[in-house]
Amino acid sequence: MKSRIALFTILIAAAIAAPLRGQTAALRPNIVVILSDDMGYSDLGCYGSEIRTPTLDKLAGEGLRFTQFYNTGRCCPTRASLLTGLYPHQAGVGHMTEDKGVDGYRGQLNDRCVTMAQVLKSAGYGTYGLGKWHVVNNKNVKPDGDKRAWPLQRGFDRFYGTITGAGDFYDPGTLTRDNTMISPRADAEYQPKQYYYTDAITDHAIRFATEHRKATPDKPLFMYVAYTAAHWPMHALPEDIAKYRGKYDAGYTAIREARLKRMRELGLIDERWQISPQFGDWDKVSNKEWEARCMEVYAAMIDRMDQGIGRIVQTLRDQGQLDNTLIFFMQDNGACQEPIGRRPVANQPASFPKIADDAIRLDVIPKQTRDGRPVRQGEVVMPGDTDTYIAYGEAWANVSNVPFRLYKHFNHEGGISTPLIAHWPKGISRKGEWEKQPGHLIDIMATCVDVSGAAYPKELNGQAIQPMEGRSLTPAFAGQKIDRQAIYWEHEENRAIRVGDYKLVAKGLAGKWELYDIAKDRTEMHDLAETMPDKTKELADLWEAYAVRAAVKPYPSPQPKGAKKGREQTSFKLKSGDELTGEDLPEIAGKTIAITAMITKPAADGVIVAQGGSAHGYSLYMKAGRVVFATRNNNKLTEISTEKTVPLAPMKVSATLGKDGSIILSVDDKVVASGKAAGPLSKTPIDGLQVGKDLGGLVGSYTTPFEFGGQIGEVTVDLK
C-alpha cells in the first residue's frame, strides 16, 4: 500500500512539474547586455548629466539603477571579465592584447573560460555579438589570423563589429562580419547614405533581432552590444553636434557644479562626501572654442548611442518582447584622460595615395582617410569630422567622473565606477529605485545563468573551466541582499580590494596602500591606513591571496625586490626582431636613457625601438620620412622630431632622455632636434621592448604594431 501511495505521489509530482518546466522555458527572458566605452560616472542624464539620454533615463525610471557598480578600469580587462564572469587575469587578459609571457597576461581569452554566449547557447538561446570585441591577441588581429578567440569561436551565432579596441567611426579598422573582415566601403550587405559606426552597430543589432524572431520565434535571444561611443576619436554627426553648440562655453567648473547639484537632488551622492579636486582652469585655456568643441562632440557621441539604444528597445517592443527582456547597460571604465590627438602632427604631406574601397583596414589611428586626406590633430582642428582624430582631454574627463578621483587605468573610484541600469518589467519588482549594494562585472554572467536556467559548465572540450566568480543580482531585483565576501581589482599594478564599506587601494607597486570608508568617503579624500593599521593589513593579506589565486601574480615584470637579469644591466645590445619581456626588460625608471640605432636600409615609416605603452615608455621611430623620439610619463606624451624629412640612406640615429627631462635627437652624430619632458620616466612599464615594431600600448603617434619597413642593424640602449 505504501509503495502504491509513493508511486502515486511521484506521478502527481511529475504531472505538475512537466507544465511548470515548459512554462519556465517559455518565460526565460531575452537578455541584452549593452556596454559603452570610455564614459564617466556622471555622463548619463539619469546619473546627473546635461547630456540627453532619454532612452537610458526611461529604462532607469522603469527599472533599477545601481549606485556602486564596478568595472575593471580598462577596456580589454573589462570585456574579458564581463564576457566570462571571471576576474580578467583568470580569463588571460590582465593587461591589454599582447602576450606578456605569463598566464594572467596572454592578451586574449584562454581555453579555461567560457563566455556568456557559450553558456546561453547551450541553454537554447540565439546569440549575437555587436561592436567592440578587443579580447584577441594583437598577432591574431588580421584576416588570416588564428580565430580561436574571435566571437563565433566563443559562442556567438552572428557577429558584426571590430576585433580591435578603437578606431575611425567613419571607416573602422578590423571591421568584421561573422568570421570575415570587411571594408565598410565595399560591403554588399550594408551601404547606408552615411556610414557611422555607432549607427552600424545599432542597425545590425536590429537586423539580428528581427531575423532571430522571424526564424526562431520560440527561442530566447542573447545580444551583446558593445558600442565604441564615446572612446576617442571625437567623431560625431553634424546634426548631433549642433544640439550641444555653446553648451560647454562656460567651462569645467560650471558643468561640474551643475552635475553635482543634480546628483545630490537625485539622491545619488552623499552630502558628506568631499568632492575630488578639479583638474584644469578654464581661465587659462588659450583656445576655448576648440576645448568646448571637444566636449560638444563627446556629448553628441553619447546622444547618438542613446538614440540607437532607443531603436533597439523599440524593436523589442514592436515584437512584443520588451516586457520579458532583461536589459543591462554599463560602461567599461571611468572617463578617459588619454591625450591622443591633442597635439598637431608635424609636417604632414598635403595628400596620400588613395586606399581602395575594398582594402581591409587594420589601423587604429589612421594617418589618412581612404580618399587620401591626411588625418588632422591638435588645437587648430575642430574635432568631429572624418579627417580628424582627437581625444577630449583630462579636464573634461575630470568633469565626466564627478565626484570621483582619477580616471581610466586606475583602481580609485574614478577609474572603476560605472552606472548600471537593469530593466526587466516581468522580472524586476522595483521601479525607478537606487540599489546601493556593491556589484561588479563578474555578476552579469552569474545573473544570466540564474535567470536563463542555463548550466555553467565544469569543463568544455575536455578542458576544466574555472568556476564563476560573481554573484547573481536577482536578489537585488527584489530588494534582498547579495551575499559576497569581497571584490578585487588589479591593472597595470594598480591594486584594490573592497570588503563591506572598506576599500584598500594603491597606485602602482611603489604606491602605498590607502584605506577608505566608502560609506562616509567614497571620493577617497581621507586615507585611514595609518589610523587603522589592522584593517589595512587584513585587507592587504586578502588581496595577496587573491592575486595568487586569480593569476594576477606572477606579474609579467618582477617586483622591485630581488631584481635580476635585465633589471641589473645598464647596457643592452639588440638587433632587429628582438623582444624583451619580464625580467629581461631594462629598468628605465628614474634613469638617463641613451639609444643608438644603426639603420642599414632606411624606411620612411616604422618603429626602430620601443619600450612601454600608453602610460610610460619611449619610442624611437620614423614617420613620413622624419625621425621622431617619443616619451610617455604618467600618460603624458612628449615628442620631438626632425623638422624636415631625412635622406633615406644608411644612417646612425641617437636619442637621449636625461634625468632632468632634457631630450636630444641626433642623426649621424649631429643634433637635429631637442626638447624637454617632465623629468625621467617615473615607472618601468610592464609592456615589453621590441626592435622594429611596437606590440604594446601606443607609445608614439602611430598605430600598433607600426613595423619598420627597412632593415635595422645593431641597437644599443644604455642606462645611467
Buried (B, 14 or more C-beta within 10 A) or exposed (E): EEEEEEEEEEEEEEEEEEEEEEEEBEEBBBBBBBBBBBBBBBBBBBBBBBBBBBBBBBBBBBBBBBBBBBBBBBBBBBBBBBBBBBBBBBBBBBBBBBBBBBBBBBBBBBBBBBBBBBBBBBBBBBBBBBBBBBBBBBBBBBEEBBBBBBBBBBBBBBBBBBBBBBBBBBBBBBBBBBEEBBBBBEBEEBEEEEBBBBBBBBBBBBBBBEEBBEEEEEEBBBBBBBBBBBBBBBBBBEEBBEBBEEBBBBBBBEBBBBBBEBBBEBEBBBEEBEBBEBBBEBEEBEEBEBBBBBBBBBBBBBBBBBBBBBBBBEBBEEBEBBEBBBBBBBBBBBBBBBBBBBBEBBBBEEEBEEBEEEEBBBBBBBBBBBBEBBBBBBBEBBBBBBBBBBBBBBBBBBBBBBBBBBBBBBBBBBBBBBBBBBBBBEBBEBEEBBBEBBBBBBBBBBBBBBBBEBEBBEEBEEEEBBEBBBBBBBBBBEEEEBEBEBBBBBBBBBBBBBBEBBBBBBBBBEEEBBBBBBBEBBBBBEBBBEEBEEBBEBBBEBBBEBBEEBBBBBBBBBEEEEBEEBBEBEEBEBEBEBBBBBBBBBBBBEBBBBBBBBBEEBBBBBBBBBBBBBBBBBBBBBBBBBBBBBBBBEBBBBBBBBEEBBEBEBBBBBBBBBEEBBBBBBBEEEEBBEBEBEBBBBBBBBBBBBBBBBBBBBBBBBBBBBBBEBBBEEBBBBBE
